Amino acid sequence: MAKTFYHFLMKYRHPNPKDEISQFANDAYEDHSFPKTSENYEEISSYLELNGSYLQSMMVFDEAWELYLLSEG
């Protein structure tokens, strides 16, 4: 069973985030509506475009998604 994107992202959580992905992980953790069970790029991307005001740029999500794909490879 593949890890969900949310589960993958949580390994980047950090009390003092040093980069945008860590900040994204912290913010996603605080976002109780985040699609935690999804492994679908379009679903998560659409959600973030509508609700991810904490995300400085969708490029951060795309970068995290690439790392997710590599880790699931």
N, CA, C and O atoms as a Tinker XYZ file with bonds, in Angstrom:
   292  protein
     1  N      0.848000   -1.197000    0.000000    73     2
     2  CA     0.000000    0.000000    0.000000    64     1     3
     3  C      0.885000    1.249000    0.000000    63     2     4     5
     4  O      1.775000    1.396000    0.838000    81     3
     5  N      0.630000    2.115000   -0.925000    73     3     6
     6  CA     1.416000    3.353000   -1.031000    64     5     7
     7  C      1.056000    4.305000    0.104000    63     6     8     9
     8  O     -0.066000    4.313000    0.611000    81     7
     9  N      2.030000    5.089000    0.475000    73     7    10
    10  CA     1.803000    6.159000    1.447000    64     9    11
    11  C      1.000000    7.268000    0.789000    63    10    12    13
    12  O      1.188000    7.559000   -0.392000    81    11
    13  N      0.113000    7.882000    1.542000    73    11    14
    14  CA    -0.578000    9.049000    0.999000    64    13    15
    15  C      0.412000   10.214000    0.951000    63    14    16    17
    16  O      1.432000   10.212000    1.640000    81    15
    17  N      0.091000   11.193000    0.134000    73    15    18
    18  CA     0.948000   12.374000    0.045000    64    17    19
    19  C      1.059000   13.050000    1.411000    63    18    20    21
    20  O      2.143000   13.467000    1.817000    81    19
    21  N     -0.072000   13.155000    2.116000    73    19    22
    22  CA    -0.077000   13.791000    3.439000    64    21    23
    23  C      0.873000   13.059000    4.387000    63    22    24    25
    24  O      1.666000   13.688000    5.089000    81    23
    25  N      0.790000   11.737000    4.405000    73    23    26
    26  CA     1.658000   10.937000    5.277000    64    25    27
    27  C      3.129000   11.197000    4.934000    63    26    28    29
    28  O      3.961000   11.365000    5.826000    81    27
    29  N      3.440000   11.230000    3.640000    73    27    30
    30  CA     4.796000   11.530000    3.187000    64    29    31
    31  C      5.222000   12.925000    3.651000    63    30    32    33
    32  O      6.321000   13.109000    4.174000    81    31
    33  N      4.338000   13.899000    3.452000    73    31    34
    34  CA     4.666000   15.292000    3.763000    64    33    35
    35  C      4.967000   15.486000    5.249000    63    34    36    37
    36  O      5.777000   16.338000    5.615000    81    35
    37  N      4.316000   14.700000    6.099000    73    35    38
    38  CA     4.468000   14.894000    7.548000    64    37    39
    39  C      5.890000   14.642000    8.037000    63    38    40    41
    40  O      6.265000   15.116000    9.109000    81    39
    41  N      6.692000   13.897000    7.262000    73    39    42
    42  CA     8.076000   13.685000    7.701000    64    41    43
    43  C      8.903000   14.966000    7.604000    63    42    44    45
    44  O     10.011000   15.034000    8.136000    81    43
    45  N      8.366000   15.980000    6.923000    73    43    46
    46  CA     9.057000   17.270000    6.798000    64    45    47
    47  C      8.640000   18.279000    7.862000    63    46    48    49
    48  O      9.170000   19.390000    7.906000    81    47
    49  N      7.691000   17.897000    8.722000    73    47    50
    50  CA     7.279000   18.825000    9.779000    64    49    51
    51  C      8.468000   19.160000   10.666000    63    50    52    53
    52  O      9.299000   18.300000   10.958000    81    51
    53  N      8.544000   20.423000   11.094000    73    51    54
    54  CA     9.667000   20.860000   11.909000    64    53    55
    55  C      9.225000   22.041000   12.752000    63    54    56    57
    56  O      8.533000   22.929000   12.252000    81    55
    57  N      9.610000   22.070000   14.025000    73    55    58
    58  CA     9.186000   23.192000   14.883000    64    57    59
    59  C      9.740000   24.545000   14.428000    63    58    60    61
    60  O      9.115000   25.583000   14.645000    81    59
    61  N     10.916000   24.524000   13.796000    73    59    62
    62  CA    11.495000   25.753000   13.248000    64    61    63
    63  C     11.808000   25.515000   11.783000    63    62    64    65
    64  O     12.957000   25.256000   11.426000    81    63
    65  N     10.789000   25.600000   10.927000    73    63    66
    66  CA    11.005000   25.226000    9.522000    64    65    67
    67  C     12.100000   26.045000    8.852000    63    66    68    69
    68  O     12.122000   27.274000    8.933000    81    67
    69  N     13.004000   25.336000    8.192000    73    67    70
    70  CA    14.145000   25.987000    7.558000    64    69    71
    71  C     13.916000   26.184000    6.061000    63    70    72    73
    72  O     14.679000   26.887000    5.399000    81    71
    73  N     12.865000   25.564000    5.531000    73    71    74
    74  CA    12.604000   25.679000    4.095000    64    73    75
    75  C     11.101000   25.668000    3.841000    63    74    76    77
    76  O     10.305000   25.447000    4.753000    81    75
    77  N     10.732000   25.909000    2.599000    73    75    78
    78  CA     9.314000   26.049000    2.247000    64    77    79
    79  C      8.546000   24.745000    2.386000    63    78    80    81
    80  O      7.363000   24.760000    2.724000    81    79
    81  N      9.195000   23.623000    2.134000    73    79    82
    82  CA     8.493000   22.341000    2.253000    64    81    83
    83  C      8.180000   22.044000    3.716000    63    82    84    85
    84  O      7.101000   21.541000    4.029000    81    83
    85  N      9.109000   22.348000    4.607000    73    83    86
    86  CA     8.833000   22.168000    6.041000    64    85    87
    87  C      7.695000   23.073000    6.495000    63    86    88    89
    88  O      6.843000   22.660000    7.281000    81    87
    89  N      7.683000   24.302000    6.002000    73    87    90
    90  CA     6.597000   25.222000    6.345000    64    89    91
    91  C      5.270000   24.695000    5.804000    63    90    92    93
    92  O      4.251000   24.747000    6.492000    81    91
    93  N      5.282000   24.188000    4.574000    73    91    94
    94  CA     4.096000   23.593000    3.961000    64    93    95
    95  C      3.602000   22.422000    4.813000    63    94    96    97
    96  O      2.403000   22.301000    5.064000    81    95
    97  N      4.521000   21.561000    5.257000    73    95    98
    98  CA     4.139000   20.411000    6.080000    64    97    99
    99  C      3.482000   20.868000    7.380000    63    98   100   101
   100  O      2.460000   20.320000    7.794000    81    99
   101  N      4.071000   21.869000    8.016000    73    99   102
   102  CA     3.491000   22.401000    9.255000    64   101   103
   103  C      2.088000   22.948000    9.006000    63   102   104   105
   104  O      1.165000   22.686000    9.777000    81   103
   105  N      1.938000   23.707000    7.926000    73   103   106
   106  CA     0.643000   24.318000    7.619000    64   105   107
   107  C     -0.399000   23.263000    7.237000    63   106   108   109
   108  O     -1.560000   23.361000    7.634000    81   107
   109  N      0.014000   22.269000    6.478000    73   107   110
   110  CA    -0.914000   21.196000    6.094000    64   109   111
   111  C     -1.372000   20.438000    7.337000    63   110   112   113
   112  O     -2.531000   20.031000    7.424000    81   111
   113  N     -0.475000   20.248000    8.292000    73   111   114
   114  CA    -0.823000   19.575000    9.536000    64   113   115
   115  C     -1.909000   20.348000   10.290000    63   114   116   117
   116  O     -2.805000   19.752000   10.888000    81   115
   117  N     -1.819000   21.670000   10.255000    73   115   118
   118  CA    -2.802000   22.530000   10.926000    64   117   119
   119  C     -4.120000   22.632000   10.153000    63   118   120   121
   120  O     -5.142000   23.033000   10.711000    81   119
   121  N     -4.092000   22.268000    8.872000    73   119   122
   122  CA    -5.266000   22.358000    8.000000    64   121   123
   123  C     -6.091000   21.084000    8.148000    63   122   124   125
   124  O     -5.781000   20.065000    7.532000    81   123
   125  N     -7.137000   21.143000    8.964000    73   123   126
   126  CA    -7.907000   19.935000    9.283000    64   125   127
   127  C     -8.757000   19.439000    8.116000    63   126   128   129
   128  O     -9.324000   18.348000    8.186000    81   127
   129  N     -8.854000   20.226000    7.044000    73   127   130
   130  CA    -9.615000   19.798000    5.868000    64   129   131
   131  C     -8.729000   19.239000    4.756000    63   130   132   133
   132  O     -9.229000   18.796000    3.722000    81   131
   133  N     -7.410000   19.261000    4.973000    73   131   134
   134  CA    -6.483000   18.764000    3.944000    64   133   135
   135  C     -6.877000   17.336000    3.549000    63   134   136   137
   136  O     -7.209000   16.528000    4.416000    81   135
   137  N     -6.844000   17.016000    2.239000    73   135   138
   138  CA    -7.214000   15.651000    1.805000    64   137   139
   139  C     -6.156000   14.615000    2.204000    63   138   140   141
   140  O     -5.320000   14.210000    1.396000    81   139
   141  N     -6.217000   14.207000    3.453000    73   139   142
   142  CA    -5.176000   13.367000    4.051000    64   141   143
   143  C     -5.073000   11.972000    3.436000    63   142   144   145
   144  O     -4.009000   11.354000    3.483000    81   143
   145  N     -6.152000   11.479000    2.870000    73   143   146
   146  CA    -6.131000   10.110000    2.345000    64   145   147
   147  C     -5.844000   10.050000    0.852000    63   146   148   149
   148  O     -5.848000    8.968000    0.266000    81   147
   149  N     -5.597000   11.193000    0.232000    73   147   150
   150  CA    -5.431000   11.222000   -1.222000    64   149   151
   151  C     -4.001000   10.928000   -1.668000    63   150   152   153
   152  O     -3.028000   11.324000   -1.026000    81   151
   153  N     -3.914000   10.216000   -2.797000    73   151   154
   154  CA    -2.644000   10.003000   -3.494000    64   153   155
   155  C     -2.741000   10.617000   -4.884000    63   154   156   157
   156  O     -1.911000   10.333000   -5.748000    81   155
   157  N     -3.757000   11.465000   -5.108000    73   155   158
   158  CA    -4.071000   11.990000   -6.430000    64   157   159
   159  C     -3.615000   13.435000   -6.569000    63   158   160   161
   160  O     -4.056000   14.314000   -5.829000    81   159
   161  N     -2.722000   13.668000   -7.532000    73   159   162
   162  CA    -2.157000   15.005000   -7.741000    64   161   163
   163  C     -3.244000   16.046000   -7.999000    63   162   164   165
   164  O     -3.251000   17.111000   -7.382000    81   163
   165  N     -4.165000   15.732000   -8.915000    73   163   166
   166  CA    -5.201000   16.706000   -9.298000    64   165   167
   167  C     -6.080000   17.076000   -8.108000    63   166   168   169
   168  O     -6.408000   18.245000   -7.908000    81   167
   169  N     -6.453000   16.081000   -7.329000    73   167   170
   170  CA    -7.314000   16.321000   -6.166000    64   169   171
   171  C     -6.627000   17.246000   -5.154000    63   170   172   173
   172  O     -7.229000   18.205000   -4.671000    81   171
   173  N     -5.374000   16.950000   -4.842000    73   171   174
   174  CA    -4.652000   17.756000   -3.852000    64   173   175
   175  C     -4.348000   19.140000   -4.409000    63   174   176   177
   176  O     -4.476000   20.141000   -3.704000    81   175
   177  N     -3.948000   19.196000   -5.667000    73   175   178
   178  CA    -3.644000   20.470000   -6.304000    64   177   179
   179  C     -4.874000   21.380000   -6.329000    63   178   180   181
   180  O     -4.778000   22.563000   -6.004000    81   179
   181  N     -6.015000   20.837000   -6.710000    73   179   182
   182  CA    -7.258000   21.626000   -6.733000    64   181   183
   183  C     -7.616000   22.109000   -5.341000    63   182   184   185
   184  O     -8.014000   23.258000   -5.151000    81   183
   185  N     -7.469000   21.210000   -4.360000    73   183   186
   186  CA    -7.759000   21.600000   -2.973000    64   185   187
   187  C     -6.888000   22.778000   -2.558000    63   186   188   189
   188  O     -7.384000   23.747000   -1.982000    81   187
   189  N     -5.602000   22.700000   -2.847000    73   187   190
   190  CA    -4.669000   23.754000   -2.430000    64   189   191
   191  C     -4.928000   25.072000   -3.158000    63   190   192   193
   192  O     -4.782000   26.148000   -2.579000    81   191
   193  N     -5.312000   24.977000   -4.426000    73   191   194
   194  CA    -5.605000   26.200000   -5.165000    64   193   195
   195  C     -6.794000   26.934000   -4.557000    63   194   196   197
   196  O     -6.843000   28.164000   -4.569000    81   195
   197  N     -7.747000   26.182000   -4.029000    73   195   198
   198  CA    -8.946000   26.788000   -3.436000    64   197   199
   199  C     -8.770000   27.126000   -1.951000    63   198   200   201
   200  O     -9.333000   28.106000   -1.464000    81   199
   201  N     -7.988000   26.312000   -1.237000    73   199   202
   202  CA    -7.933000   26.425000    0.223000    64   201   203
   203  C     -6.545000   26.642000    0.809000    63   202   204   205
   204  O     -6.408000   26.874000    2.010000    81   203
   205  N     -5.524000   26.568000   -0.022000    73   203   206
   206  CA    -4.152000   26.608000    0.490000    64   205   207
   207  C     -3.583000   28.006000    0.566000    63   206   208   209
   208  O     -2.495000   28.269000    0.053000    81   207
   209  N     -4.315000   28.906000    1.204000    73   207   210
   210  CA    -3.829000   30.296000    1.292000    64   209   211
   211  C     -2.499000   30.369000    2.040000    63   210   212   213
   212  O     -1.760000   31.344000    1.897000    81   211
   213  N     -2.191000   29.345000    2.837000    73   211   214
   214  CA    -0.917000   29.304000    3.569000    64   213   215
   215  C      0.255000   28.956000    2.651000    63   214   216   217
   216  O      1.411000   29.137000    3.031000    81   215
   217  N     -0.032000   28.461000    1.452000    73   215   218
   218  CA     1.033000   28.048000    0.540000    64   217   219
   219  C      1.490000   29.261000   -0.271000    63   218   220   221
   220  O      0.705000   29.853000   -1.012000    81   219
   221  N      2.771000   29.624000   -0.122000    73   219   222
   222  CA     3.279000   30.822000   -0.801000    64   221   223
   223  C      3.218000   30.682000   -2.312000    63   222   224   225
   224  O      2.976000   31.659000   -3.021000    81   223
   225  N      3.437000   29.474000   -2.804000    73   223   226
   226  CA     3.450000   29.238000   -4.248000    64   225   227
   227  C      3.113000   27.775000   -4.503000    63   226   228   229
   228  O      3.513000   26.898000   -3.737000    81   227
   229  N      2.381000   27.516000   -5.575000    73   227   230
   230  CA     2.084000   26.126000   -5.937000    64   229   231
   231  C      3.363000   25.387000   -6.326000    63   230   232   233
   232  O      3.385000   24.156000   -6.361000    81   231
   233  N      4.419000   26.130000   -6.616000    73   231   234
   234  CA     5.702000   25.480000   -6.919000    64   233   235
   235  C      6.198000   24.670000   -5.719000    63   234   236   237
   236  O      6.868000   23.652000   -5.890000    81   235
   237  N      5.870000   25.119000   -4.517000    73   235   238
   238  CA     6.268000   24.377000   -3.313000    64   237   239
   239  C      5.578000   23.015000   -3.305000    63   238   240   241
   240  O      6.204000   21.995000   -3.017000    81   239
   241  N      4.278000   23.007000   -3.625000    73   239   242
   242  CA     3.551000   21.738000   -3.710000    64   241   243
   243  C      4.144000   20.847000   -4.798000    63   242   244   245
   244  O      4.343000   19.652000   -4.583000    81   243
   245  N      4.430000   21.434000   -5.978000    73   243   246
   246  CA     4.986000   20.642000   -7.075000    64   245   247
   247  C      6.328000   20.020000   -6.699000    63   246   248   249
   248  O      6.615000   18.873000   -7.041000    81   247
   249  N      7.134000   20.790000   -5.997000    73   247   250
   250  CA     8.438000   20.276000   -5.546000    64   249   251
   251  C      8.243000   19.125000   -4.554000    63   250   252   253
   252  O      8.915000   18.098000   -4.644000    81   251
   253  N      7.323000   19.309000   -3.616000    73   251   254
   254  CA     7.035000   18.254000   -2.636000    64   253   255
   255  C      6.463000   17.024000   -3.334000    63   254   256   257
   256  O      6.779000   15.894000   -2.961000    81   255
   257  N      5.623000   17.237000   -4.344000    73   255   258
   258  CA     5.028000   16.110000   -5.085000    64   257   259
   259  C      6.114000   15.310000   -5.801000    63   258   260   261
   260  O      6.062000   14.081000   -5.828000    81   259
   261  N      7.093000   16.001000   -6.380000    73   259   262
   262  CA     8.203000   15.301000   -7.045000    64   261   263
   263  C      8.956000   14.420000   -6.042000    63   262   264   265
   264  O      9.293000   13.276000   -6.347000    81   263
   265  N      9.215000   14.951000   -4.860000    73   263   266
   266  CA     9.891000   14.160000   -3.818000    64   265   267
   267  C      9.045000   12.958000   -3.414000    63   266   268   269
   268  O      9.565000   11.870000   -3.171000    81   267
   269  N      7.727000   13.174000   -3.347000    73   267   270
   270  CA     6.790000   12.084000   -3.024000    64   269   271
   271  C      6.880000   10.972000   -4.068000    63   270   272   273
   272  O      6.972000    9.795000   -3.721000    81   271
   273  N      6.851000   11.352000   -5.355000    73   271   274
   274  CA     6.928000   10.350000   -6.425000    64   273   275
   275  C      8.247000    9.583000   -6.360000    63   274   276   277
   276  O      8.271000    8.365000   -6.534000    81   275
   277  N      9.335000   10.296000   -6.112000    73   275   278
   278  CA    10.635000    9.627000   -5.998000    64   277   279
   279  C     10.665000    8.649000   -4.835000    63   278   280   281
   280  O     11.238000    7.565000   -4.943000    81   279
   281  N     10.046000    9.034000   -3.716000    73   279   282
   282  CA    10.067000    8.172000   -2.535000    64   281   283
   283  C      9.201000    6.939000   -2.734000    63   282   284   285
   284  O      9.463000    5.893000   -2.139000    81   283
   285  N      8.169000    7.051000   -3.569000    73   283   286
   286  CA     7.277000    5.917000   -3.817000    64   285   287
   287  C      7.773000    5.046000   -4.957000    63   286   288   289
   288  O      7.324000    3.911000   -5.124000    81   287
   289  N      8.719000    5.592000   -5.757000    73   287   290
   290  CA     9.290000    4.980000   -6.940000    64   289   291
   291  C      9.344000    3.512000   -6.935000    63   290   292
   292  O      9.814000    2.909000   -7.900000    81   291
